[in-house]
Amino acid sequence: MPVRKSVKSESGASMSQYDQEVEKRLKALEEGAHAHKSNSGGSDEGLAKRVQIIEAVLRADASTNFDKISKKMGG
């Protein structure tokens, strides 16, 4: 019969192999989210270019009334 390793969580509770895998994935996701969270301060030329493209597409479609709506929104 295979021997199971007993793993404890940070709180001291026993964790199944599934729980361990979920915990591992969650930590990886959290680390990735924190790495991408720096959206304050500096200039982001890529973002500005994307906004310009979106505006151009919206302006090209007359049914969106982009200019009228942007003026209404303070833009």
C-alpha positions in Angstrom: 0.0 0.0 0.0 1.5 3.4 -0.9 2.5 5.7 1.9 0.9 9.2 1.9 2.9 12.2 2.9 1.2 14.2 5.6 1.4 17.9 4.6 0.2 20.7 6.8 -1.0 24.1 5.8 0.2 27.3 7.3 -2.6 27.1 9.8 -1.6 23.5 10.8 -4.5 21.7 9.0 -3.8 18.6 7.1 -3.9 19.1 3.3 -4.8 16.5 0.6 -2.7 16.3 -2.6 -5.5 18.2 -4.4 -5.4 20.9 -1.8 -1.6 21.2 -2.2 -2.0 21.5 -6.0 -4.7 24.2 -5.6 -2.5 26.1 -3.1 0.4 25.9 -5.4 -1.6 27.3 -8.4 -3.1 30.0 -6.2 0.3 31.2 -5.1 1.5 31.3 -8.7 -1.5 33.3 -9.8 -1.1 35.8 -6.9 2.6 36.3 -7.7 1.7 36.9 -11.3 -1.0 39.4 -10.3 1.3 41.3 -8.1 3.9 41.5 -10.8 1.4 43.1 -13.2 -0.1 45.5 -10.7 2.3 48.4 -11.2 0.0 50.8 -13.1 0.8 54.1 -11.4 3.2 56.9 -12.1 5.2 56.4 -15.3 4.1 56.8 -18.9 2.9 53.8 -20.8 3.4 54.5 -24.5 1.9 51.1 -25.4 -1.3 51.9 -23.5 -1.6 55.4 -25.1 -1.2 53.8 -28.5 -3.9 51.3 -27.8 -6.3 54.1 -26.7 -5.6 56.0 -29.9 -6.4 52.9 -31.9 -9.6 52.3 -30.1 -10.6 56.0 -30.5 -9.9 55.8 -34.3 -12.0 52.7 -34.6 -14.9 54.2 -32.7 -14.7 57.4 -34.7 -14.7 55.5 -38.0 -18.1 53.9 -37.1 -20.7 56.7 -37.4 -23.3 54.7 -35.4 -21.2 55.0 -32.2 -21.5 58.8 -32.1 -18.1 58.8 -30.4 -17.5 62.5 -30.6 -20.9 63.4 -29.1 -20.6 60.8 -26.3 -17.0 61.8 -25.5 -18.0 65.5 -25.2 -20.9 64.5 -23.0 -18.5 62.5 -20.7 -16.1 65.5 -20.5 -13.5 64.3 -23.1 
